[in-house]
């Protein structure tokens, strides 16, 4: 029986100087697994709490035209940290983006 598996997120935005900002966030996926034993008294339970992955989210802008995004994820027992997104954006106008 799975009692719960949930993903949570938290974050903040920092204003840095005139027109610049940095947003930082994190997310975590964890699970709690509980299995009832087949013993006659029925009081034996196997419980396991597991943090399965953690994500770090970053994004911001240097001014009204230069913006960036950088997102990572660590899946435990997977190896090194994975880069999900790495984006640099130049937004000269609402009609022209690179």
N, C-alpha and C positions, 0 to 999 in steps of 0.2 A: 504494500500500500504506500503510495506517495502522499505525504502530508502537505508538502508545499514546494513549489518551484517558482521563483519570482525574480524579476529583473528590476533593479532600482537604479535611479539616476539622480545626480545632484550637480549643480554648477553655479558659476558666478561670472559676472562681467565686470571687468576693470576698465575704467576710463583712463587713458594715458595721454596726457597733453591735449592739444587742440585737434579734435576730430579723430584721434586714434583710440582704438579699444582692443581688448583681448578678452575672449570668452574661453573659460576652462570648465570642463565638466568631466564626470566619471560615471560609469555604469558598472554594475556587478550582477552576475547571474549566479544564484546559489540554489541548492536543493537540500531538503531534509527528507530522508527516506527512513521509514519505520516498518519493520516486518514483525508480525506476531509469530511466536514460536508455536509449534504444534504440541507443546507439553500439556499434560492433563490439567494443570492449574491455570493455564492461559495467561500467566503473569510475566512470562519472559518475552522481552522485545529486543530486537536488534535495531539500533538507531545509528544513522550515519548522516552527518552534515557535511556538505561538499561545496566549496566555492569553485565553480566551474570556469568562469572567465571574468576578466576585468577589462573594461575599455576606458581609454582616456580620449577626450574630445577637446580639440583646440581650434580656435578660429579667431579672426580679427581683421582689423583694417588699419593701415598706416595713415590713410587719408581717404577722401571720398572716391578715389580712383584705384587704389591698390589694396587688395584684400587677399586673405589666405585661409586655408583649412588644412588641418593635420589631425588625423584620427588613427588610433592604434588599438590593438586588442592582444591580450595575453590569454591564451587558452591553456590552462594548467595541464601538465604532462604532454604538451605539444612541442615545446622547445622555445625558441626565441620569440620576442615580441613581433607581431605582424603589423605592418602598416596597411590600414584599410584605405585611406584616402590621403593624398598629398596634392593640394591644389593651390596654385598661384593664379590670381585673377587681376587683370587690368580692365577696368570698366571706365572707358573714356566718356561714354554717354549711355542712356538707357537702350540705345539702338546699336551700340558697338561694344562688344566684350571679347577679350582674348584670354 
